[in-house]
Amino acid sequence: MELLTKRDTITSMLRVQVKAHPYGSILLSFPFLGEIAASTIIGIFKDIER
């Protein structure tokens, strides 16, 4: 149960940070793309302008 609680905590933290990111709403608008995948994409690209 402790691991599930940690997972839920991390997921909720990612959810807040992805929604606050400028590209977060765009990424989350894609079907089947969740917070973890969106945060991974944000981490890879960092700044889409470069």
Secondary structure as UniProt FT lines:
FT   HELIX           2..20
FT   TURN            22..23
FT   HELIX           24..28
FT   TURN            31..32
FT   HELIX           35..45
FT   TURN            48..49
//
